[in-house]
Amino acid sequence: MSTARSKSELEWALRVYSVERRVYRRELEQYPTPTSLVAHMTWLGVLKGDIAGRTTADYGCGDGRIAIASLVAGASRAVCVELDEDMVRIGAQLAQRYYSLVYPRILFIVGDATRLEFRNTDTVVMNPPFGVLRRNRGLDVKFLVSALRTSSRVYSVHKYSEGFLRLLKDLAETAGFDLDYFEVIDFEIPMLYSRHRRRVHRFKAVFVILAKR
């Protein structure tokens, strides 16, 4: 697959992830990131010079769609970190089957992204668990702290709240980052678990870009 030349072309290249079905684990707060959002985040990174020729990483990568998007958009290599070994296996199979040209440049790692350390990552693009379950409270912030510690650019999605925005500004200031971009988005999660009562759950989320000073 050649390098995508536009956001629409990138989203089209990710269509595999819209039709493939897999089992998600509620305790890990797994859910699919819409390919339209993946393309939007990644292409904005292209426009800002944070993707092409860079080493990217996705923490809590699931099936690897964000990491694959960065490679299709011109990243030199991508690191995909996921705690769920079964999801990593699925992601690697999809990448090898449908994205054979970029597959040699993606590294899948089974591990806890909040504990791993990387030194050669330029840009993290991620949609971490929102941390809405009681046992996972604050988990998205832990992912964010890890990203700020290991890269110079962070693209991330979080559940919207005024409290989170205040915390985000404090974290960025402490880590020496500026809030470069901020966008409130409508996030949709399809009916995945037995506790879901609606076909689609919609809520406000925030997409942010943080840049090291």
C-alpha positions in Angstrom: 0.0 0.0 0.0 1.4 3.4 -1.0 1.6 6.4 1.2 -1.8 8.1 1.7 -2.0 11.5 0.0 -5.1 12.9 1.8 -7.2 12.3 4.9 -10.0 10.7 2.9 -7.5 8.4 1.2 -6.1 7.4 4.6 -9.6 6.7 6.0 -10.3 4.5 2.9 -7.1 2.6 3.6 -8.3 1.8 7.1 -11.7 0.4 5.9 -10.6 -3.1 6.9 -11.0 -2.2 10.6 -14.6 -1.1 10.0 -15.7 -4.6 8.8 -13.5 -6.9 10.9 -15.2 -8.1 14.1 -13.5 -9.1 17.3 -14.2 -9.7 21.0 -13.5 -6.8 23.4 -12.7 -7.0 27.1 -14.8 -4.8 29.3 -12.4 -4.9 32.2 -9.7 -3.3 30.0 -12.3 -0.8 28.6 -11.6 -1.9 25.1 -13.6 -0.3 22.3 -12.8 0.4 18.6 -11.6 3.9 17.7 -13.7 5.0 14.7 -11.6 5.0 11.6 -12.7 8.5 10.8 -11.2 9.7 14.0 -8.0 7.7 13.5 -7.6 9.4 10.1 -8.4 12.8 11.5 -5.8 12.5 14.3 -3.2 11.1 12.1 -3.6 13.4 9.2 -3.5 16.4 11.5 -0.1 15.0 12.6 1.0 14.8 9.0 0.1 18.5 8.5 2.0 19.5 11.6 5.1 17.5 10.6 4.8 15.0 13.4 4.2 11.8 11.4 6.1 11.6 8.1 9.6 10.1 8.7 9.0 9.9 12.4 8.9 7.0 14.9 5.4 6.8 16.3 3.8 4.8 19.1 0.3 3.9 20.2 -0.1 3.1 23.9 -3.1 0.7 24.5 -3.1 0.1 20.7 -5.8 -2.6 20.6 -5.8 -4.0 17.0 -3.1 -1.5 15.9 -5.2 0.7 13.6 -3.7 3.9 14.8 -0.1 2.6 14.4 -1.0 1.3 10.9 -2.5 4.7 10.0 0.7 6.5 10.9 2.7 4.1 8.7 0.3 4.5 5.8 0.6 8.3 6.3 4.4 8.1 6.1 5.9 7.3 9.5 9.2 5.5 9.3 8.3 3.0 12.0 5.6 2.4 14.6 5.5 0.8 18.1 2.2 -0.8 19.2 1.9 -1.5 22.9 -1.1 -3.5 24.2 -1.8 -5.5 27.4 -4.1 -8.0 25.8 -2.1 -10.7 24.1 -5.1 -11.9 22.0 -5.7 -8.4 20.7 -2.0 -8.1 19.7 -2.2 -11.4 17.9 -5.3 -10.2 15.9 -3.6 -6.8 15.2 -0.5 -8.5 13.9 -2.5 -10.8 11.7 -4.5 -7.9 10.2 -1.3 -5.9 9.6 0.4 -8.8 7.9 -2.6 -9.7 5.8 -3.8 -6.3 4.6 -0.8 -4.0 5.1 2.1 -6.1 4.0 4.1 -3.2 2.7 4.3 -1.4 6.0 4.1 -4.5 8.2 7.9 -4.9 8.5 8.0 -1.4 10.1 5.6 -2.1 13.0 6.6 -3.6 16.3 3.9 -5.1 18.4 4.6 -5.4 22.2 2.6 -7.2 24.8 2.9 -5.1 27.9 1.7 -2.4 30.2 2.1 1.0 28.4 2.1 2.8 31.7 5.2 1.0 32.8 7.3 0.7 29.7 10.1 3.2 28.8 11.0 4.2 25.3 13.8 6.6 24.3 13.5 6.9 20.5 9.8 7.7 20.0 9.0 11.0 18.4 5.2 11.1 18.4 2.6 9.2 20.5 -0.8 8.9 18.9 -3.3 7.1 21.1 -6.8 6.7 22.4 -6.2 5.2 25.8 -8.9 3.6 28.1 -11.1 6.4 29.5 -10.9 5.1 33.0 -14.6 5.1 33.7 -14.7 1.8 35.6 -14.0 2.2 39.3 -11.0 -0.1 39.2 -9.6 1.9 36.3 -10.1 5.4 37.6 -7.3 7.7 36.4 -6.0 5.1 33.9 -6.1 7.5 30.9 -4.0 10.0 32.9 -1.4 7.3 33.6 -1.2 6.6 29.8 -0.8 10.4 29.2 2.0 10.7 31.8 3.8 7.8 30.1 3.4 9.4 26.7 4.7 12.8 28.0 7.7 11.0 29.5 8.7 9.1 26.3 8.0 11.4 23.4 8.1 15.1 22.2 4.6 15.1 20.7 1.5 13.5 22.1 -1.9 13.2 20.3 -4.5 11.8 22.6 -8.3 11.4 23.2 -9.9 11.6 26.6 -13.4 11.8 28.0 -14.3 15.5 28.3 -14.7 17.2 31.7 -13.6 20.5 33.1 -11.7 18.7 35.8 -9.7 16.8 33.2 -8.8 20.0 31.4 -7.4 21.5 34.5 -5.4 18.4 35.2 -4.2 18.3 31.6 -2.8 21.9 31.9 -1.0 21.0 35.2 0.5 17.8 33.7 1.7 19.7 30.6 3.2 22.5 32.6 5.1 20.1 34.9 6.4 18.0 31.9 7.4 21.1 29.9 4.8 20.7 27.2 2.4 23.2 25.6 -1.2 22.5 24.7 -0.8 22.9 20.9 -4.4 21.8 19.8 -7.7 21.2 21.5 -10.9 19.9 20.0 -14.1 18.7 21.6 -15.5 15.7 19.6 -18.6 13.5 19.7 -17.4 10.0 20.4 -19.5 6.9 19.6 -19.1 3.4 21.1 -21.3 0.7 19.5 -23.1 -1.9 21.7 -20.3 -4.2 22.7 -21.1 -5.5 26.2 -24.1 -7.1 27.9 -24.5 -4.1 30.1 -25.0 -1.8 27.1 -28.6 -0.8 26.6 -28.2 1.4 23.5 -27.1 0.5 20.0 -24.7 3.4 20.1 -23.4 5.3 23.1 -22.5 8.9 22.4 -20.6 11.3 24.7 -18.2 14.3 24.6 -14.5 13.6 24.3 -11.6 15.9 23.8 -8.8 15.4 21.3 -5.6 17.2 22.4 -2.1 17.7 21.0 0.8 18.4 23.4 4.2 19.6 22.1 7.4 19.7 24.1 8.9 23.2 24.5 
